[in-house]
Amino acid sequence: MDVLTAMRVFVKVTEANSYANAADALDISVPRISRIISDLEEHLGARLLQRTTRRMSPTEAGRLYLDRCRQTLGEIEETYSMLSSNASSTSGRLRIVAPALFAMRKLAPILTAYRQAYPNVTVDLSLADRAVDLIEEDFDLGILAARNVTGQTLVSRHLTSTDYYTCASPEYVARHGTPAHPQDLERHLYLAFRTRHTSNEIVFHGPDDTETIVAPKPVLCTDNIGMVRKCALAGLGVATLSAYLVDDDIRTGKLQRLLPDYSLPDREFRIVYSNRKFLPLKVKAFVELAVEHFQQE
């Protein structure tokens, strides 16, 4: 049997979660897909897929084999790319994921410069305010908050850091008053940005180098930071938001910075990509351009 073809079919079946979808993607028949998987399981002496009437999922052995298949096929693809006559060119599609408002505020100049330098690359940018598995979701690279960077198969490099401010609209302050101490936030209406990686607690550092930890009870929780800003602007409550997001609002008076004598930990953003030895040139080029851009800010 052609083991490499069988590996590619197995990976596609697990990604598509059905023989029919895999067959469409690979342009071969469903019976052929079924035969390849059966032959592969017989060749390995292990059941790779658990099939039911509603879904298909890899067995424990299948999950282990899937990881190896992706690694092996990736290395083969990289070797072909390295040795091909077009190895020095940059073309194709580049899949990137980044936090929505960070991308809207920060990435346009980088994307413009990249497009000018590499016009044969199509950038596919996904905006996501959540934890992202780059490998599982097939992204070439991601720009992520440092706390969301996990996995031994990834390389991450520092891009930038941003301060965080506690703020509210002038209308809110007029109605509810100005907090004088971080603990006062527990008596205010609080707007919370929540993901599975965020905590209910907020750590403030005071002017006398003291640390105050508060856990305000939110009146709104959302996983979209832009919605937190909109609600703060509308006077719904107090929020902690990144400087790049609210600098203009504070400068124009739409929001007021609260507790200016107390600082919040800054947030680091990193550019993350696979640790593969032969990284595609389109990925290397974007990484270097992005790092250089933020170094010059």
C-alpha positions as CSV (number, residue, x, y, z in Angstrom):
1,M,0.0,0.0,0.0
2,D,1.0,3.6,-0.5
3,V,1.6,4.6,3.1
4,L,2.1,8.4,2.4
5,T,-1.2,8.5,0.5
6,A,-2.9,6.6,3.3
7,M,-1.5,9.1,5.9
8,R,-2.8,12.0,3.8
9,V,-6.3,10.4,3.5
10,F,-6.4,9.6,7.3
11,V,-5.5,13.2,8.2
12,K,-8.1,14.6,5.8
13,V,-10.8,12.2,7.2
14,T,-10.1,13.3,10.8
15,E,-10.2,17.0,9.8
16,A,-13.4,16.6,7.7
17,N,-15.0,14.3,10.3
18,S,-16.5,12.2,7.5
19,Y,-15.6,10.0,4.6
20,A,-17.9,12.0,2.3
21,N,-16.4,15.4,3.1
22,A,-12.9,14.0,2.8
23,A,-13.7,12.4,-0.5
24,D,-15.0,15.7,-1.9
25,A,-11.8,17.5,-0.7
26,L,-9.5,14.9,-2.2
27,D,-11.6,14.3,-5.3
28,I,-11.8,10.5,-4.8
29,S,-14.7,8.2,-4.1
30,V,-16.1,7.4,-0.7
31,P,-15.5,3.6,-1.2
32,R,-11.9,4.3,-2.1
33,I,-11.5,6.4,1.1
34,S,-13.1,3.6,3.1
35,R,-10.7,1.0,1.6
36,I,-7.6,3.1,2.2
37,I,-8.5,3.6,5.9
38,S,-9.3,-0.1,6.3
39,D,-6.0,-1.1,4.7
40,L,-4.1,1.4,6.9
41,E,-5.7,0.0,10.0
42,E,-4.8,-3.5,9.0
43,H,-1.3,-2.4,8.1
44,L,-0.8,-0.9,11.5
45,G,-2.7,-3.5,13.4
46,A,-4.8,-0.9,15.3
47,R,-8.2,0.7,15.0
48,L,-7.7,4.4,14.1
49,L,-11.3,5.7,13.9
50,Q,-14.4,5.3,16.1
51,R,-17.4,5.4,13.8
52,T,-21.0,6.0,14.9
53,T,-24.1,7.0,12.9
54,R,-23.7,10.6,13.8
55,R,-20.0,11.3,14.1
56,M,-16.5,10.0,13.5
57,S,-13.6,10.5,15.9
58,P,-10.0,9.1,16.3
59,T,-9.4,6.5,18.8
60,E,-6.5,6.9,21.3
61,A,-4.2,5.1,18.9
62,G,-5.7,7.3,16.1
63,R,-4.9,10.5,17.9
64,L,-1.3,9.4,18.4
65,Y,-1.0,8.4,14.8
66,L,-2.6,11.7,13.7
67,D,0.1,13.7,15.4
68,R,2.8,11.6,13.8
69,C,1.2,11.9,10.4
70,R,1.0,15.7,10.6
71,Q,4.6,15.9,11.7
72,T,5.8,13.5,9.0
73,L,3.8,15.0,6.2
74,G,4.8,18.5,7.2
75,E,8.5,17.6,7.1
76,I,8.1,16.0,3.7
77,E,6.3,19.1,2.4
78,E,9.0,21.3,3.9
79,T,11.7,19.2,2.2
80,Y,10.0,19.5,-1.2
81,S,9.6,23.2,-0.7
82,M,13.3,23.6,0.3
83,L,14.6,21.6,-2.7
84,S,12.2,23.0,-5.3
85,S,13.3,25.5,-7.9
86,N,10.8,28.0,-6.4
87,A,12.1,27.6,-2.8
88,S,13.4,31.2,-2.9
89,S,10.1,32.7,-3.9
90,T,7.3,33.8,-1.6
91,S,3.8,33.0,-2.8
92,G,0.6,31.2,-1.8
93,R,-1.8,31.8,1.1
94,L,-0.7,33.0,4.6
95,R,-3.3,32.2,7.4
96,I,-3.0,34.5,10.4
97,V,-5.0,34.8,13.6
98,A,-5.0,37.9,15.9
99,P,-7.2,39.5,18.5
100,A,-9.8,41.6,16.8
101,L,-9.2,45.1,18.1
102,F,-5.5,44.7,18.3
103,A,-5.5,43.8,14.6
104,M,-7.7,46.7,13.7
105,R,-5.6,49.2,15.6
106,K,-2.1,47.8,14.9
107,L,-1.8,45.5,11.9
108,A,-2.9,47.5,8.8
109,P,0.6,49.1,8.3
110,I,2.2,45.7,8.6
111,L,-0.2,44.1,6.1
112,T,0.3,46.9,3.7
113,A,4.1,46.6,3.8
114,Y,3.9,42.8,3.5
115,R,1.6,43.1,0.5
116,Q,3.9,45.6,-1.2
117,A,6.9,43.3,-0.6
118,Y,5.2,40.0,-1.4
119,P,2.4,40.6,-3.9
120,N,2.0,36.9,-4.7
121,V,0.9,36.0,-1.2
122,T,-2.8,36.2,-0.2
123,V,-3.2,37.0,3.5
124,D,-6.1,35.2,5.2
125,L,-6.6,37.0,8.5
126,S,-9.0,35.7,11.2
127,L,-9.9,37.9,14.1
128,A,-10.5,36.0,17.4
129,D,-10.7,37.1,21.0
130,R,-10.2,33.6,22.3
131,A,-7.6,30.9,22.9
132,V,-6.4,29.5,19.5
133,D,-4.7,26.2,18.7
134,L,-2.5,27.2,15.7
135,I,-1.7,23.6,14.7
136,E,-5.2,22.2,15.1
137,E,-6.9,25.2,13.3
138,D,-4.3,25.2,10.6
139,F,-2.9,28.8,11.0
140,D,0.5,29.6,9.8
141,L,1.1,32.1,12.6
142,G,-0.7,34.0,15.3
143,I,-0.4,37.2,17.3
144,L,-1.5,36.2,20.8
145,A,-1.5,37.6,24.3
146,A,1.5,36.0,26.0
147,R,-0.7,34.2,28.5
148,N,-2.4,32.3,25.6
149,V,0.9,31.0,24.2
150,T,1.2,27.3,25.0
151,G,2.6,24.2,23.3
152,Q,6.1,22.8,22.9
153,T,5.8,22.8,19.1
154,L,5.5,26.6,18.9
155,V,8.0,29.4,18.8
156,S,7.0,32.8,20.1
157,R,8.7,36.2,19.9
158,H,8.0,39.4,21.6
159,L,6.1,42.0,19.6
160,T,4.8,44.7,21.9
161,S,3.3,45.4,25.3
162,T,0.5,47.7,26.3
163,D,-0.5,49.4,29.5
164,Y,-4.0,48.9,31.0
165,Y,-6.2,51.6,32.4
166,T,-9.3,51.6,34.6
167,C,-11.8,54.0,33.0
168,A,-15.4,55.0,32.8
169,S,-17.5,57.6,30.9
170,P,-18.0,61.1,32.4
171,E,-21.7,60.3,32.6
172,Y,-21.0,57.2,34.7
173,V,-18.7,59.1,37.0
174,A,-21.3,61.9,37.5
175,R,-23.9,59.3,38.5
176,H,-21.8,57.0,40.6
177,G,-18.8,58.9,41.8
178,T,-15.0,58.4,41.4
179,P,-13.4,55.4,43.1
180,A,-10.5,56.6,45.3
181,H,-9.0,53.2,45.9
182,P,-9.0,49.9,44.0
183,Q,-11.2,48.3,46.6
184,D,-13.9,50.8,45.8
185,L,-14.4,49.0,42.5
186,E,-16.2,46.2,44.4
187,R,-19.0,48.8,45.0
188,H,-19.1,49.9,41.4
189,L,-20.8,48.5,38.3
190,Y,-18.0,46.6,36.5
191,L,-17.7,45.5,32.9
192,A,-15.6,42.3,32.5
193,F,-13.8,40.9,29.6
194,R,-13.9,37.1,30.1
195,T,-12.2,34.2,28.4
196,R,-11.2,30.8,29.9
197,H,-7.7,32.3,30.5
198,T,-8.8,35.4,32.4
199,S,-9.2,35.8,36.1
200,N,-11.9,37.5,38.2
201,E,-9.2,39.2,40.2
202,I,-7.5,42.5,39.3
203,V,-4.0,43.3,40.7
204,F,-3.2,46.9,41.3
205,H,0.2,48.3,42.3
206,G,0.0,51.4,44.5
207,P,2.2,54.5,44.7
208,D,3.8,53.1,47.9
209,D,4.7,49.9,46.1
210,T,1.8,48.0,47.8
211,E,-0.3,45.4,46.0
212,T,-4.1,45.4,46.1
213,I,-6.1,42.5,44.7
214,V,-9.8,43.1,44.0
215,A,-12.5,41.0,42.5
216,P,-15.4,43.3,41.5
217,K,-18.7,41.7,40.7
218,P,-19.5,42.4,37.1
219,V,-22.8,43.5,35.7
220,L,-21.6,42.5,32.2
221,C,-19.3,39.7,31.1
222,T,-18.4,39.3,27.5
223,D,-15.6,37.6,25.4
224,N,-15.4,40.6,23.1
225,I,-13.2,43.4,24.3
226,G,-14.7,45.8,21.8
227,M,-18.1,45.3,23.4
228,V,-16.6,46.2,26.8
229,R,-15.3,49.5,25.4
230,K,-18.7,50.2,23.8
231,C,-20.5,49.6,27.1
232,A,-18.0,51.8,29.0
233,L,-18.5,54.6,26.4
234,A,-22.3,54.2,26.9
235,G,-22.0,54.7,30.7
236,L,-22.9,51.2,31.7
237,G,-19.9,50.8,34.1
238,V,-16.2,50.8,34.9
239,A,-13.8,48.7,32.7
240,T,-10.1,47.9,32.6
241,L,-9.0,48.4,29.0
242,S,-5.7,48.5,27.1
243,A,-4.1,51.8,26.3
244,Y,-4.0,51.3,22.6
245,L,-7.8,50.8,22.7
246,V,-8.8,53.8,24.8
247,D,-6.0,56.4,24.4
248,D,-8.1,58.4,21.9
249,D,-11.2,58.1,24.0
250,I,-9.4,59.5,27.1
251,R,-7.8,62.2,25.0
252,T,-11.1,63.4,23.7
253,G,-12.9,63.1,27.0
254,K,-15.2,60.3,26.0
255,L,-13.7,58.2,28.9
256,Q,-12.0,59.2,32.1
257,R,-9.0,57.4,33.5
258,L,-9.7,56.3,37.1
259,L,-7.2,55.5,39.8
260,P,-4.3,57.1,38.0
261,D,-2.0,56.5,41.0
262,Y,-2.5,52.8,40.8
263,S,-1.0,50.8,37.9
264,L,-2.1,47.5,36.3
265,P,0.2,44.8,34.9
266,D,0.9,45.5,31.2
267,R,-0.1,43.0,28.6
268,E,2.4,41.4,26.3
269,F,1.6,40.3,22.7
270,R,3.8,37.7,21.0
271,I,4.0,36.5,17.4
272,V,3.7,32.7,17.4
273,Y,4.5,30.1,14.7
274,S,5.5,26.5,14.3
275,N,9.0,25.4,15.4
276,R,9.5,23.5,12.1
277,K,13.0,23.6,10.9
278,F,12.2,24.5,7.3
279,L,9.7,27.3,8.0
280,P,8.0,28.6,4.8
281,L,9.5,31.8,3.5
282,K,6.1,33.5,3.5
283,V,5.9,32.9,7.2
284,K,9.5,34.0,7.9
285,A,9.0,37.1,5.9
286,F,5.9,38.2,7.9
287,V,7.4,37.4,11.2
288,E,10.6,39.5,10.5
289,L,8.5,42.4,9.1
290,A,6.2,42.4,12.1
291,V,9.0,42.2,14.7
292,E,10.9,45.0,13.0
293,H,7.8,47.2,12.8
294,F,7.0,47.0,16.5
295,Q,10.7,47.5,17.4
296,Q,10.4,50.9,15.6
297,E,7.2,52.0,17.4
